[in-house]
């Protein structure tokens, strides 16, 4: 067996793996990047990028449908899924080409094939063993299912199948009311399908502040997206016309197809992690705050580490590990400071603690303010409803920012700076926000939290 040695060996070229590779190479380290699929992983090929392309096409469809509201004569004649998919695939292709060129330009050795740990810091691919002075595990995640569900890619689909769908279904059941489920529900509703979401938890996007969940539910009702919360799934069977889903209580819901969107699991099975002494829990790799496993010189990043399964979290962890290996002593990542966005219509964006988390930690010292987007000029122009909700400490820093409304994901950059820099409302209130922008809503909310509301009610 041939042996190859590098400074940093990375298993997986998704967001966490390739970010680590790029930063490590930039810092003068030799890098080997093992990938069995395509560079960019889930996010680029079957996750963030293609789903957001579908969501933009959905926004265009809604704009055409509602054109008369703005005095524009237009008609939505239909959805050409071949055209939608060509647009989506074109975006992915251009980004993949750019990433491939970037990785090549940094002198990173890309190792194509399925890798498996065969030593503490050794990954074998075919007949070659690659050893790193440091090993970074970044093997990503897969679409979970539930017992009794057979995903066939035709009637019962994962998100990967849904991205390749060549038609708009007449009706669809979305099993799971988390981020992925709500985004696909939003797309299909905009494309003209009848959508029903089934969620076992008491509310949609249950990881968000309760006010954000309620706002999304109101918007979905208005859009005629049906949802059953607090309703566990029992079984599904295929029928002549599609699927029949039985939920707890015995009710049966029928549709043309079902999307299984019950979260993502860590891709660690059969990769030799446990055999090399790496501590695992329910398939996840356990690390400390510096992304270190219990094995000397072995790190883990991204979806295989318990926590938020977000591309930018993996990306940030990958950069952190590269800098840690290079001896730069980067500051540990504050998980609560990672921004979160659900790209449905309307969007939800948040960073920091929600109100219940804050009250659990700080009790009566917590104060909140909610600024309604009805008072924001640009939101009126866009015809979007929603709010900016701040959770803060009395005479203390802002603990969380929670926003609902079309395009509020674009505001999360300033919000995460406010949270991560532990800014007080008084620090933000004097800052100017261009008029008319939705960004002003963030400024108005901080003015209100500082006790000097301008357009908001005190």
Secondary structure, DSSP 8 states (H G I E B T S, - for coil): -EEEEEEEEEE--SHHHHHHHHHHHHTT--EEEEESS-TTHHHHHHSHHHHHHHHHHHHHHHHHHTGGGGT---------HHHHHHHHHHHHHHHHHHHHHHHHHTT-EEEES--EEEETTEEEETTEEEEEEEEEE---EEE---TT----SSSEE-HHHHHT-SS--SEEEEE--SHHHHHHHHHHHHHT-EEEEE-SSSSTTTTS-HHHHHHHHHHHHHTT-EEE-S--EEEEEE-SSSEEEEETTS-EEEESEEEE-S-EEE--TTSSTGGGT--EETTEE---TTSB-SSTTEEE-GGGBSS---HHHHHHHHHHHHHHHTT-------GGGS-EEE-SSSEEEEEE--HHHHHHHHGGGEEEEEEEGGG-HHHHHHT---EEEEEEETTSBEEEEEEEETTGGGGHHHHHHHHHTT-BHHHHHTS---TT-THHHHHHHHHHHTT--SSS--
